[in-house]
């Protein structure tokens, strides 16, 4: 057995390698790379589950970052229990094959209650009075107080939201990713796991916020390159081999598709009024969309309307293709959790979850960072509303209200989806925008292009040989 660290550098592609990535370039020069035909959809939860089970969503069940739970009549995103990932995980097989094998899973998703030996994941606390405290969950429990004592509190605002990838008074642009990297060192020094899975999200933020063509992305590349280079050196000193990996490539977009608004115009959505605002009533709707980057799952109350809904979707500006159940099988996503139809955006487009026509009727969570209540992924959470005068003073006022014990709504997120300049989820037309796998052991890299399911076997090969 050869101890291995897999560094998941989110968003890294061949098209981004260059003068701003000298350490990654050096690592590649002494090893080999393969482009990964992306998992479908090419989103965080699906890609990671595909890599760690070696199966497609049709088998492991993770059809996106979230989906409609038909039995609950609820849309749920970013759940954390590993129990919903079906199938054997790579660390379970390696544990059977190699006695004494241990695995650390650091900020990869579905990290709660897994069978990995050591884990750390973001997990706020929600007291009954409505407050929210940023925190982490760790297993074994002793890790949490010990690592916070060593590294300080996890800089949660830098992990997601308007402060992610941005310098703030609370920390540098790469604060969250650097904390995760330091946690990987801390775990290695204390436990020396056989396999370390390390999530490094820094590129993800500005690639979505600004788009990969923006000149400021060069700075993000330099910052993640320095973090990766430092980890490569650290693990090399401890005789741990390193694999660099990414989940998807982010491409330039300029067209948001408000798919639920189109479905509402056709009479398929049911909207209820609560406290003067509009809420999408999933269980009562004839058809609605769960938006997830460049893919949208369409759930039907009655399959008899499938042809009519599909015809409407195919006419929707920005939609490239609509998959029925049989066509979903071709892409390995024909699982009961998937939509009855799946819409795929054109490469310059992406799907919003927006369903209201009048912004004054948008639900209260729409203007907040609220990854659990929204019926879809919302990259607009990366922005502060430019229409709010002195928006940072408003944030300070809201924080003061919170500190004084008053109820408050951190309503500073805009409702302008055109701000988003990068997205992912579909398979890019240019293979240089595919995710990458780079190994320092070229003898184990058999092909220049691999399927997402092959990542499982390559990790296993690196550990066992």
C-alpha positions in Angstrom: 0.0 0.0 0.0 1.3 3.5 -0.9 -0.2 6.4 1.0 -2.0 8.9 -1.3 -3.4 12.4 -1.1 -6.0 13.3 -3.7 -6.2 17.1 -4.0 -9.6 18.1 -5.6 -8.8 21.5 -7.2 -12.3 22.5 -8.2 -12.6 24.0 -11.7 -9.0 23.2 -12.8 -8.8 22.5 -16.6 -6.1 22.3 -19.2 -7.3 25.6 -20.6 -6.3 27.3 -17.3 -2.8 25.9 -17.1 -0.1 28.4 -17.9 2.2 31.1 -16.5 0.0 31.5 -13.4 0.3 27.8 -12.5 4.1 27.1 -12.2 3.8 24.6 -9.4 1.0 22.6 -11.1 3.0 22.7 -14.3 6.1 21.3 -12.6 4.1 18.6 -11.1 2.7 17.7 -14.5 6.1 17.7 -16.1 7.3 14.9 -13.9 4.0 13.0 -14.2 1.1 12.6 -16.6 -2.4 13.9 -17.1 -5.7 12.7 -18.4 -8.8 14.7 -19.3 -11.9 13.4 -17.6 -15.1 13.0 -19.6 -17.2 14.8 -17.0 -19.9 13.1 -15.0 -23.4 14.1 -16.0 -24.4 16.5 -14.7 -21.0 18.0 -14.1 -21.8 19.4 -10.6 -20.1 18.9 -7.3 -22.2 16.2 -5.6 -22.7 14.1 -8.8 -19.0 14.3 -9.8 -17.7 13.4 -6.3 -20.1 10.5 -5.9 -19.1 9.2 -9.3 -15.4 9.4 -8.4 -15.9 7.7 -5.0 -18.2 4.9 -6.1 -17.0 4.2 -9.6 -20.6 4.2 -10.8 -22.9 6.6 -12.6 -25.9 8.4 -11.0 -28.2 5.6 -12.2 -26.4 3.5 -9.6 -25.3 5.9 -6.8 -28.4 8.0 -7.0 -26.8 11.5 -6.8 -28.5 13.1 -9.8 -27.4 16.6 -8.9 -26.6 18.9 -5.9 -30.3 18.5 -5.0 -33.5 17.1 -6.3 -37.3 16.8 -5.6 -38.1 14.2 -3.0 -41.4 12.9 -4.3 -42.5 11.2 -1.1 -41.9 14.4 0.9 -43.1 16.8 -1.9 -40.0 18.9 -1.0 -36.9 20.0 -2.9 -33.8 19.5 -0.9 -30.3 20.7 -1.8 -26.9 20.2 -0.2 -27.9 17.4 2.2 -24.9 16.0 4.0 -25.6 12.4 5.1 -23.5 9.9 3.2 -26.3 7.3 3.5 -28.0 8.8 0.5 -25.0 7.9 -1.7 -25.8 4.3 -2.8 -23.1 1.7 -3.4 -19.7 0.9 -2.0 -17.3 3.7 -1.5 -13.6 3.5 -2.5 -12.4 3.5 1.1 -14.6 0.6 1.9 -13.1 -1.6 -0.8 -9.6 -0.5 0.0 -10.1 -1.3 3.7 -11.1 -4.8 2.6 -8.1 -5.2 0.4 -5.5 -3.7 2.6 -5.6 -4.3 6.4 -4.8 -1.2 8.3 -6.1 1.2 5.6 -7.6 4.5 6.8 -9.2 7.3 5.0 -9.6 11.1 5.7 -12.4 12.9 3.9 -11.9 16.7 4.2 -14.7 18.9 2.9 -15.7 16.5 0.2 -19.5 16.4 0.2 -21.8 13.8 1.8 -19.3 13.7 4.6 -21.5 13.1 7.6 -22.0 9.6 8.9 -19.8 8.0 6.2 -17.6 5.1 6.9 -14.4 7.2 6.4 -12.2 7.1 9.4 -11.7 10.9 9.7 -13.9 13.7 8.3 -14.4 17.4 8.5 -17.2 19.2 6.7 -18.9 22.7 7.0 -22.0 22.5 9.2 -23.6 25.6 10.8 -25.6 25.3 14.0 -29.2 26.4 14.0 -30.7 27.0 17.5 -34.4 27.0 17.9 -34.7 30.8 18.1 -33.7 31.2 14.5 -30.1 32.1 14.9 -27.3 30.6 12.8 -23.7 29.9 14.0 -21.0 29.0 11.5 -19.2 25.9 12.4 -17.9 22.5 11.2 -18.8 18.9 11.8 -15.9 16.4 12.4 -15.5 12.8 13.1 -14.3 11.5 15.5 -15.8 14.3 17.6 -12.5 15.1 19.3 -11.2 16.5 16.0 -13.5 19.5 16.1 -12.3 21.2 19.3 -8.7 20.2 18.7 -8.4 21.5 15.1 -10.2 24.7 15.9 -7.8 25.3 18.8 -4.9 24.7 16.4 -6.2 26.6 13.3 -8.8 28.9 14.6 -12.5 29.0 13.5 -13.2 27.9 9.9 -13.7 31.1 7.9 -17.2 30.1 6.8 -18.1 33.3 4.9 -15.1 32.7 2.6 -16.5 29.3 1.8 -19.6 30.5 0.1 -21.3 33.9 -0.5 -20.2 37.4 -1.5 -17.1 37.1 0.7 -15.9 33.9 -1.1 -12.8 34.5 -3.2 -12.8 38.1 -2.1 -10.4 39.9 0.3 -12.3 41.1 3.4 -11.4 42.5 6.8 -12.0 38.9 8.1 -9.4 37.3 5.8 -7.7 37.0 2.4 -9.3 35.8 -0.8 -8.2 32.2 -0.3 -9.0 32.0 3.4 -11.4 29.1 3.3 -9.3 27.0 0.9 -6.1 27.7 2.9 -7.8 26.6 6.1 -8.8 23.3 4.4 -5.3 22.8 3.2 -4.0 23.4 6.7 -6.5 21.0 8.1 -5.2 18.3 5.7 -1.7 18.9 7.1 -3.1 18.7 10.7 -4.9 15.4 9.9 -1.8 14.0 8.3 0.5 14.9 11.2 -1.9 13.5 13.8 -3.3 10.4 12.0 -1.3 9.7 8.8 -4.2 8.3 6.9 -3.6 5.9 3.9 -5.8 8.1 1.7 -6.5 11.8 2.1 -9.3 13.3 0.1 -8.8 17.1 0.2 -11.3 19.6 -1.3 -9.8 22.9 -2.6 -12.6 25.2 -3.9 -10.8 28.5 -4.4 -11.2 28.7 -8.2 -14.9 27.9 -8.1 -15.9 31.3 -6.9 -14.5 33.9 -9.3 -14.8 31.5 -12.3 -18.6 31.7 -11.7 -18.6 35.3 -10.6 -16.4 36.7 -13.3 -16.1 33.9 -15.9 -12.9 32.2 -17.0 -12.1 34.9 -19.6 -11.8 37.7 -17.0 -8.2 38.9 -16.4 -8.6 38.8 -12.6 -8.8 35.0 -12.8 -5.0 35.0 -13.1 -4.7 36.0 -9.5 -7.0 33.2 -8.4 -4.8 30.8 -10.4 -1.7 32.0 -8.7 -3.3 31.7 -5.3 -4.5 28.1 -5.7 -1.2 27.2 -7.4 0.7 28.3 -4.3 -1.6 26.3 -2.0 -1.3 23.2 -4.2 2.4 23.5 -4.4 2.8 23.8 -0.7 0.7 20.7 -0.2 2.7 18.8 -2.8 5.9 19.7 -0.9 4.4 18.8 2.5 3.1 15.4 1.4 6.4 14.6 -0.5 8.3 15.2 2.8 6.1 12.5 4.4 6.4 10.0 1.4 2.8 10.5 0.4 2.1 10.5 -3.3 -0.2 13.2 -4.7 -2.9 13.1 -7.3 -4.5 16.4 -8.6 -8.1 16.1 -9.6 -11.0 18.4 -10.6 -14.7 17.9 -10.8 -15.7 20.0 -13.8 -14.7 22.9 -16.0 -16.4 26.3 -15.8 -17.2 28.0 -19.1 -18.3 31.5 -20.0 -22.0 32.2 -19.9 -24.2 35.3 -20.6 -27.7 33.9 -20.7 -29.8 32.9 -17.7 -32.8 30.8 -18.4 -35.7 31.4 -16.0 -37.2 27.9 -16.7 -39.8 28.0 -14.0 -41.2 31.3 -15.4 -41.7 29.7 -18.7 -43.4 26.7 -17.1 -45.6 29.2 -15.1 -46.6 31.0 -18.3 -47.7 27.7 -19.7 -49.9 27.1 -16.7 -47.9 24.2 -15.1 -46.8 25.8 -11.8 -48.9 26.3 -8.7 -48.0 29.4 -6.7 -49.3 30.1 -3.2 -49.2 33.4 -1.4 -47.7 33.4 2.1 -47.3 36.6 4.1 -47.7 38.6 0.9 -44.9 36.8 -1.0 -45.0 34.0 -3.6 -43.9 30.4 -2.9 -43.7 27.6 -5.4 -46.0 24.7 -4.3 -44.2 21.7 -5.6 -46.7 19.0 -4.6 -49.6 20.9 -6.2 -47.7 21.9 -9.4 -48.4 19.9 -12.6 -44.7 20.5 -13.6 -41.8 22.5 -12.2 -38.0 22.6 -12.6 -35.2 22.1 -10.1 -32.4 24.2 -11.6 -28.8 23.1 -11.1 -26.3 25.2 -13.1 -26.7 24.1 -16.7 -29.0 21.3 -16.0 -32.7 21.4 -14.9 -34.7 18.4 -13.6 -38.4 18.7 -14.6 -40.8 16.9 -12.3 -44.3 16.0 -13.6 -47.4 15.4 -11.4 -48.9 13.4 -14.3 -46.8 11.7 -17.0 -49.7 12.2 -19.4 -48.5 15.8 -19.9 -44.9 14.9 -20.7 -45.1 15.6 -24.5 -46.7 19.0 -24.0 -44.2 20.0 -21.3 -41.3 18.8 -23.4 -42.5 20.7 -26.5 -42.6 23.9 -24.4 -39.1 23.3 -23.0 -37.6 22.7 -26.4 -38.9 26.0 -27.5 -37.5 27.8 -24.5 -34.6 30.2 -25.5 -31.3 28.9 -24.2 -32.3 25.2 -24.0 -30.3 22.9 -26.2 -31.8 19.5 -25.4 -34.5 17.8 -23.4 -34.1 14.2 -22.2 -36.9 11.8 -21.5 -36.3 8.6 -19.4 -34.9 6.6 -22.3 -32.5 9.3 -23.3 -31.4 9.7 -19.7 -30.3 6.1 -19.7 -27.8 7.0 -22.5 -26.1 9.4 -20.0 -26.3 7.1 -17.0 -28.8 9.3 -15.0 -32.0 7.2 -15.2 -32.5 7.0 -11.5 -35.9 7.4 -9.7 -34.6 10.7 -8.1 -34.0 12.3 -11.6 -36.6 14.5 -13.2 -39.2 13.0 -15.6 -37.5 15.3 -18.1 -34.0 16.8 -17.9 -33.3 20.1 -19.8 -29.7 20.9 -20.8 -28.7 24.5 -21.5 -26.6 25.7 -24.4 -23.0 26.3 -23.5 -23.5 30.0 -23.0 -26.6 29.6 -20.8 -27.6 28.3 -17.3 -30.8 27.7 -15.4 -32.1 29.9 -12.5 -34.7 28.7 -10.1 -36.7 32.0 -10.3 -40.4 31.5 -10.7 -41.9 35.0 -9.8 -42.6 37.7 -12.4 -42.6 40.6 -9.9 -39.4 41.0 -7.7 -41.5 42.6 -5.0 -43.3 39.2 -4.6 -40.1 37.1 -4.5 -39.8 35.0 -1.4 -37.8 36.4 1.5 -35.1 33.8 1.1 -34.4 34.9 -2.5 -32.4 37.9 -1.3 -30.4 35.9 1.2 -27.7 33.3 1.2 -30.0 30.3 1.7 -28.8 27.1 0.1 -31.5 24.9 1.6 -34.8 26.8 0.9 -34.2 27.7 -2.7 -35.6 25.1 -5.2 -32.3 25.2 -7.1 -28.7 26.3 -7.1 -28.2 30.1 -6.9 -24.8 31.4 -8.0 -26.1 35.0 -7.6 -25.4 34.4 -3.9 -21.8 35.3 -4.8 -22.8 38.9 -5.2 -23.9 41.8 -3.1 -26.8 43.8 -4.5 -25.3 46.7 -6.4 -28.7 48.5 -6.2 -28.5 48.8 -2.4 -26.8 52.1 -1.4 -23.9 51.5 1.1 -24.7 47.8 1.1 -21.8 47.0 3.6 -23.3 49.5 6.1 -26.6 47.6 5.7 -24.7 44.4 6.5 -23.2 46.0 9.7 -26.7 47.1 10.7 -28.1 43.6 10.3 -25.2 42.2 12.3 -25.9 44.7 15.1 -29.6 43.7 15.1 -28.5 40.1 15.4 -26.1 40.8 18.2 -28.8 42.7 20.1 -31.1 39.7 19.8 -33.5 41.1 17.2 -34.8 39.0 14.3 -33.3 40.2 11.0 -33.1 39.2 7.4 -29.7 39.4 5.7 -31.4 40.5 2.5 -28.4 41.8 0.5 -28.3 39.3 -2.5 -29.4 40.7 -5.8 -32.1 39.2 -8.1 -30.1 39.9 -11.3 -29.0 36.6 -12.8 -27.1 38.4 -15.6 -24.3 39.1 -13.1 -23.2 35.5 -13.3 -20.5 34.9 -16.0 -19.4 31.3 -15.5 -21.3 28.0 -15.2 -21.0 24.2 -15.6 -23.1 21.1 -15.6 -23.2 20.1 -19.3 -20.2 18.6 -21.1 -18.1 21.4 -22.6 -17.7 21.5 -26.4 -13.9 22.1 -26.0 -12.1 19.2 -24.3 -9.6 21.7 -22.9 -12.4 22.7 -20.6 -12.8 19.1 -19.2 -11.8 18.4 -15.7 -8.3 17.0 -15.2 -6.5 14.2 -13.3 -2.7 14.6 -12.9 -0.5 12.0 -11.4 3.1 11.9 -10.5 3.2 8.2 -11.6 2.8 8.1 -15.4 3.1 4.3 -15.4 -0.4 4.2 -13.8 -2.0 6.5 -16.3 -3.1 4.3 -19.2 -5.0 6.9 -21.3 -5.1 10.5 -22.3 -8.8 10.6 -21.7 -10.8 8.7 -19.1 -14.4 8.5 -18.0 -15.5 9.9 -14.6 -16.1 6.4 -13.4 -12.4 5.5 -14.1 -11.2 7.9 -11.4 -12.3 5.4 -8.7 -10.0 2.7 -10.3 -7.1 5.1 -10.7 -7.2 6.1 -7.1 -7.4 2.5 -6.1 -4.4 1.6 -8.3 -2.3 4.4 -6.8 -3.0 3.2 -3.3 -2.4 -0.5 -4.0 0.6 -0.3 -6.3 
